[in-house]
Amino acid sequence: MQIRIHEMKNHIGPYRIYILLFVAGLVSTEIIWSWKNGKHAYHVKETFSNLAVFAGFQFSKYLFAGYQLGLLGFFTGLSPFRLPQNGWVFLLTFLTADFIYYWFHRISHLWKPLWAFHMVHHSAMRMNLTAAYRLNWFSALVSPLFFIPATLLGMPPDFIVLSYALNLAYQFLLHTEAVGKLGPVEKVMDTPSSHRVHHGSNPIYIDKNFGGVFIIWDRLFGTYQPETEKVVYGLKTGFLSHNPFRLVLQGFIDLFRPASRAKPQDGSTPDSDDSPEK
């Protein structure tokens, strides 16, 4: 498996600069759109915070890559059978990975130990493409654990890794206010409108729209909510910080801090759980 992943990286490597330029072009286009339309989707300090968190996340990918691949490889060895590597199996793996992501994401909002990893992603006060990069530097320690069932079902580990990577890449495009509702597409795919709802701290939007690529899981399991009112972004407790280290670590600080000492950032009455999804 490690050889195949290495080969995949070698194929992607020469195109990284083009991917970076494509992302930079999209962000620049969104900034111009926001400025021309007076949307105020970008704030200088917050944008640099997003990019700083992303830089740390990129470093963590190299730090934890061996652990992730080793874990998936170990459980692949325990599988009683292995599926062939073809297009149909990749499609099955992609759908399975999206289904797993739905539950991983949903549990990350409902269980405080996992919320400690995920909180940073919801701390942005504005919805823009750079907000998608607020990813915890230590999330690689827990995310592979949820994909163990896929390895035990015989799905190729490199298909699992690629499916999850494509899932996250797709979600980058969802973090924007520049795209409105997309009609019938909203019934099947996760869209910017659906994902804006997910980032809302409005009472009507809490615990909604956990899907990655497909929104059908939310519709099946009763967590779907269309965008009906203006979204208020950020944590329910308000602004947290522009310091990337605090943004990444605050969830863990809250996790181990006694409940009696937990104070919300806006000075209001503390909730029984710091998660905005409770």
URHUMO-V194992 format. One record per pair of residues at least 6 apart in sequence whose C-alpha atoms are under 6 Angstrom apart, sorted by the first residue. I is the first residue (numbers start at 1). J is the second residue. Records with the same first field share a line. If there is no record, write none. Layout:
I = J  J
This chain:
34 = 40  41
41 = 126
49 = 242  244
50 = 130  131  133  134
53 = 134  244
54 = 133
57 = 137
60 = 137
76 = 151
79 = 152  154
81 = 154
82 = 154
83 = 154  155
94 = 163
102 = 210  211
106 = 210
108 = 114  115
109 = 115  277
116 = 251  252
117 = 136  139
119 = 251
120 = 247  248
121 = 134  135
122 = 234
123 = 234  235
124 = 234
125 = 233  234
127 = 175  176
128 = 175  176
129 = 175  176
132 = 172  175
136 = 248
174 = 191  192
181 = 193
188 = 214  215  216
189 = 213  214  215
190 = 213  214  215
197 = 205  227
198 = 208  209
199 = 233
200 = 231  232  233
201 = 232  233  236
206 = 277
207 = 277
208 = 223  224  225
209 = 218  223  224
218 = 224
235 = 276
236 = 276
237 = 264  265  266
238 = 266
263 = 270
264 = 270
